[in-house]
């Protein structure tokens, strides 16, 4: 009950906090005192220009070797004059010959001030495989500002000795593009069916193999000294042997699965072992 009584107070506090946040958010961004400076390797100033937005620098700048290009500005709230940290700030380098765009992000400090430098001794690698001449634009955006800033600064040219060859922009070659064109239909050629063995030859070979087996079996049986046991002992043993053979046959034709076959075969095998042992004892054969 206490929660429901305090709910209107919580809603009112949230609305007041949201209203205060919206009232404190900057209505628009102002680019203050943008300055472009070119210095030598000794630190002396070769050129210095203070820009007046939205006017761009009328004359292009060509950086000599062993020089440094510097850009400094402050971003403030147009109404309060306080420094603003935007959600996004970057410089766009558009190659004047190829039109390709290279983007370099800027780090804006808590007071809204930012500095950017290009040292010709170690320039950004994204600017090297280009023509070396760029239309430089400053882009700043913030979620709390109604309009972003897109300010064309100047045309900047790097020393030609720093540049790398421009990568080729040619399209695919004819043989590569031709491989993606419509191809002729692939006709599959299947190997002819293997010829089966002649039935007559198969029957003769089977009869010969079986006949030779029976000849060997009969010759061995004739040399055995057989002793007959009572039916009460021999019949269970013979029954287990028949059961084993039947189980193997049923599994072979696929009527039962492997695990079921192993269980049945193990059970009958144990029974066959004991009945066979008993039959051998009754028949006078030592175990």
Secondary structure as GFF3:
##gff-version 3
##sequence-region A 1 287
A	DSSP	alpha_helix	2	24	.	.	.	ID=ss1
A	DSSP	beta_strand	29	40	.	.	.	ID=ss2
A	DSSP	beta_strand	45	50	.	.	.	ID=ss3
A	DSSP	beta_strand	61	62	.	.	.	ID=ss4
A	DSSP	beta_strand	67	77	.	.	.	ID=ss5
A	DSSP	beta_strand	88	95	.	.	.	ID=ss6
A	DSSP	beta_strand	101	105	.	.	.	ID=ss7
A	DSSP	beta_strand	113	119	.	.	.	ID=ss8
A	DSSP	three_ten_helix	125	127	.	.	.	ID=ss9
A	DSSP	beta_strand	133	141	.	.	.	ID=ss10
A	DSSP	beta_strand	149	157	.	.	.	ID=ss11
A	DSSP	three_ten_helix	160	162	.	.	.	ID=ss12
A	DSSP	alpha_helix	174	179	.	.	.	ID=ss13
A	DSSP	alpha_helix	199	221	.	.	.	ID=ss14
A	DSSP	alpha_helix	231	252	.	.	.	ID=ss15
A	DSSP	alpha_helix	258	282	.	.	.	ID=ss16
###
